[in-house]
């Protein structure tokens, strides 16, 4: 195969996209300039987002270079099994819409740390606000920019640090003035372009495998791929698979992946912020259902191109090169459109993280300490924190991520240290009145410490060393797959929270949630959509089991 590079036509398409997005962002910002100076308008779109904007924006916030490049790389190494992260997310979105959103809307909270402050008091709020700021900047934003810069370098030959800086600057500039409303409404264009570009690269690469440029060749290429690499089309990996530790068989359906997904989709600021900006709870729930259907489509866009590289570029040195390499095989025009789609995904997701960082820092760190600050001052604080967060992410991206082959799996592993404790304090805070502030602290601490112990045990199983601690860990703890560790840590964190809560004074906690006063009924449209998602998931796992 001969590789293509960006032609004048491709560059023009990308420039037109960039100008159009920036112009749309400025138009949205200037339509209601008063929203730029109020916290409700800047951080929560004045609670006017419709369901279709919420659904599209949820996907734009989620699917970026971290997903496209990372999951394509995992598709190259592991296969379709990695699609479980996407397909199980569809089911999770429905659960969050059905059970979590009614609690959040009835509580009147604006941020995830804000819910924790209402339920447990300010100490838990500050702890988790600082944790999320660190995670969003040092894990999420850095991964997006690093992988995005890597992709642009592969296609254009541009210096990777320059590519990284340009991506970050563009993401910052188009959303800085208008806040969440600009991000959400431009996300509609971004997701449309992302979907179109993803389908193009899938069609072109599969057609190349099929031997000629036609629609039948796409299906022929898929058949060739399935015949040559049948093990790459198994959703449930056997224990004999070299990648069983990444995706441990049936555990992807009944184990730790649920904890990871509930933590991400249910208690994550840059996700839930879009739902909380809805016109109403039913509108937010419809947005969740729309996003669930989009998630069912995502593996086709983000996993299959990596699998196509098994035939078209089998000798890749790094799996994360799979998607950018497939891009270079596209013809002129198509390459420009797919390149623009990749840039769209990167800047949309970057903008989402930057906006969430600004929201948490402003509303959960600055405002509680300085309650007298005006809305105008708070919005300015958010803008300054956005610039600072981007600067930090650019500086640390290469030192943190430059030596990892599968950045997506690396990011999931780091997040898994904290996800079980996060799920415990939110779920028990909602459903169990005796849960106390000391119990919440204990859950977070126990979850992190247990994760560290399990991680060390896994490390020493694979890197034997002398010493009493090493021997004890190897003898008493198995070398468990990552997702299994997450499941065990969840139960340890849960039991710790319950035990400490029963031993401490409930009066020291914040306001409890009275579930009896919350209406969990959903519309018939949401219910029908949920049935459709479950039916599709059942069929997919039955076919590719």
C-alpha angles and dihedrals in degrees: 000000000000118000122232126212131205110289127198088267092052092048090049092053091051093048091049089052092050093048092046094051093047091047092049090049092052091047092052091047094050097045091076107014092174089072089065092067101044126076092222091052098040100041101027106028090243087286091282104118115131122220096258092053091048094050094046092045092051090057093043090052090050106038112066140121087299088062103030099044095030098046093042086054090050089047088055093051103030108017135217092338089084087065087079087083088062102036096045087049088063090060091045092054089058092051091049091049093048101043114011102042095057089055093049094046093047090049092053092223124157103197139027092245086049091060090050090050091052093048103035108013135256098301094067090044093057094045094051095039090058091045093052093046090054092046095048094047103035100034112020104032094039092050092050094050096041096049091041091052090048092054094048091048091053093051101036106022090235118152106271095228091050090050090049093050093048092050093050094046092051093048090050097044100052096049101033097089102038105035125199097349091058091046094049098045095045088048088070089064092040094053092046090052092044092052094046093047092046093051090049095054091046092050095046096046094046090046089053089053088048090056104242142047107262140100093256088054089061091061091041089053091051090050091050090050092050092049095048097041108026091155088063090063098060115109094192110052119212121233089254091065114108087225097051089111090060096047109015104202117254091007089084087068103036106015144057097331088076089057092050093047096045090049092050102040099030107038105024119113100216089050103041092040089073093052092047088054091060125118089244143344094267089050090052091049092051088051090054091051091049090051090050091060091048089052090056088060097046100083089061088057102037106028107033095060089058090050090050088058088067086076103026099041108013096159100061113151093211125031091219088067091068099091097041089047091052088051091059090060093061121106122248112286093022089061090052092050094047091044090052089048090053092049089048091054092048097048094041093053092041091052090051093053093045091051092048091049090052091047096052095042093048102038100033104031110024103030097051090050094044106029092165094066114118123240090251091055092047092051090050089050089054092052093049092048089051091058092046093050092051092049092052093047092051093049096049101035099092097039091050102040109016095099101045121104098197106034094175093057090044091054092048091051093053092047089050091067090070107021097086094054092045092053091048097053093046098044096043089043088058103040108024118062097193091061107120138197093254087050091054092050090047091051093053093045094045092047093051095044093047090049090052093050093049090046092052091048091053091046095051092046087061098033106039116206137171123256142089094262092050092049093048093050094048093046099046105030126054125225094259126189115253096253092048089053089053090054094050092045089052092057092045091050092046095051091045092052092049094047095048092044091054090051096049136067113271091207090073091066128084129250115321123228116249103208091186089070095051121091109224095177114126130202123265089247092058091046093051090047090051092052089051093052093049091049092051092047091050091052094047094051092044091054099043101030 
